[in-house]
């Protein structure tokens, strides 16, 4: 088993390929794995060029929110309970309409607000809409990214992170997890590759600035990167709607 490689260490190791002998491997943060034998990689690239392009992986969403659609957001944008709600959902619709620009610029976004205000519901609707447009989309939780990254550092690649997906939607973020070295390493790789990420997390939205809200959800380092390339914080200022969602069963 490979030892854990910390970000401050020199991330390389001597490996042996059964087909081509010894080589120097490097830890590739953007892929969350050690680099393969260069000669084997070259052979694989040649085979891929001769093969048909791979199909997009299926979109896997939380079952609780699987019913969420873009129509829900359109309804909120036109007839939301508050002016703030209508404005937020109108901007989210614009995010879908300008998806190609968001992808090209690698623009980030943060949905912040109280418990039950509809952040996850909105992100699921966005993820489905972008997937239907033909983009590759990954739905992740902050804790899941940390768990997979730590396992990958130890050589366990059974659950690789979809680093090259066009859009990432990362739910249940917190400042403590945002400052975790494994999470920051992965998100920073997305930042350096100019790939979009939309985060969601609970935070008091009555703060002086968007940067303060972002720090509360993502920590200082990721919050600073959020605004590069036209990133934005969308504040879900209304309260929880869960108690209003359905009649009691019993």
Secondary structure as UniProt FT lines:
FT   TURN            7..8
FT   STRAND          12..17
FT   TURN            18..20
FT   STRAND          21..28
FT   TURN            29..32
FT   STRAND          33..34
FT   HELIX           38..50
FT   HELIX           63..65
FT   TURN            66..67
FT   HELIX           70..79
FT   HELIX           83..97
FT   HELIX           99..105
FT   STRAND          109..113
FT   TURN            115..116
FT   HELIX           119..132
FT   TURN            133..134
FT   STRAND          137..141
FT   HELIX           142..153
FT   TURN            154..155
FT   TURN            158..159
FT   TURN            163..164
FT   STRAND          167..171
FT   HELIX           175..178
FT   HELIX           181..192
FT   TURN            193..194
FT   STRAND          196..202
FT   HELIX           210..218
FT   HELIX           220..226
FT   TURN            227..229
FT   STRAND          232..236
FT   HELIX           242..244
//
